Amino acid sequence: MTTINPPSNSAIKLTSAIKAIAPEVDSTILDELCRLTRVHNLKWVSDKDGKNAYYVMSQLSLAKGLDKEDYINYWSPIQRPLVNQGSLESLPGKAFKLEKEKLANFKILYKEQNGVSLGGINSLWVGDFLHAYSYLVQGRSEAAKDFQSLGAKSIEVASSNDITHAIESDLQLKIMELAGYSNINLKFEVAVVDSFNTGSHRRWDFVERLPKVTKLYELKSRTLSEDNVRSTLFTKKYIELASERFPGKAIEFIFTSPKGISWEAKNLIQEVNEKASTLYPGVKVKVSFIDTQEITERLISNILNDSPIESHFWFKRKLETEGFNCVVSSRTVEKLNSTIVDAYQTGRLIRKPKTDNVIQFPILKSAKVA
């Protein structure tokens, strides 16, 4: 098995420290914080037990290209209530102002773990990993753009987009239901014998078999992480199993999530594609990522194109009231609503006057009890 760009020792240490205190941490936060720490040479400190990751907030201000007092003046818990200008938001995570004995202890840990001294300071603001990350991705200045484009939507308090969180089985059921109304042939929970582990089986979330290519989909409910990609392709060997199950076919392996993809995962997928001929000799392979909303929009378009306009209002109400917001964006529903409005305006959904040629359906009355 070919290993591609294994995580650095520093990234492993940071990941371990954070997962020790927050084992269910969102993978996007973890992946991007590791990248930011590496690229900008940010220093952090874990506690005596090797847990958590605390950053000096003034150092993060400088890394963003701002004045070192930016965090203290505009984002710290003490100063923020005094600020009346701008559209500042609260930051998740925890922040601490260290003084006296607590500061002295932090200085010792900082020098032990980073090999440099913080110097003679009387107080210091530090933030845990989540507070540090959320501060890095905030801000409207040009200097902060690098941090703004890193998937900040996944931060706990910033997860207010119109796609609600759900577990993978719920997402799959909703996609299955939409596929059932469409003419698109998706097969769900396709099993295959795991030839690498005797007696074991693997399952692809859903498969689409086309004349020239077989598409296999791996559905994740959270942001697709580098670990997800590495586990699926290299540990579970899903592509090798697909080439055995569908010999002679080109394979497109598609990762999908309603919560997007981390930078690290995107980079790993690109590297896999660049080395596909070496990793999977004799098989035409492409690995990609698409938003789950893109899949459901394709299904919805197929359904609507094959349905009379009179059914669109019913379908819109179904999408709005039956839990499809975990996989269908509000924009998709709005587009459907606009077609309904247009249909009313052009008269296609206006009831025509009765004529002698119109057959009236009888009104069913309840039977009388003798």
Helices and strands as residue ranges (DSSP letters): H 9-21, H 27-39, E 44-45, E 54-56, H 57-63, H 70-74, G 80-82, E 95-99, H 100-114, E 123-127, H 129-136, G 142-144, H 145-148, G 152-154, G 156-158, H 168-181, E 187-194, E 200-209, E 213-219, H 226-230, I 231-235, H 238-245, E 250-257, H 263-274, H 276-279, E 285-291, H 292-305, G 309-311, H 312-321, G 324-326, H 330-345
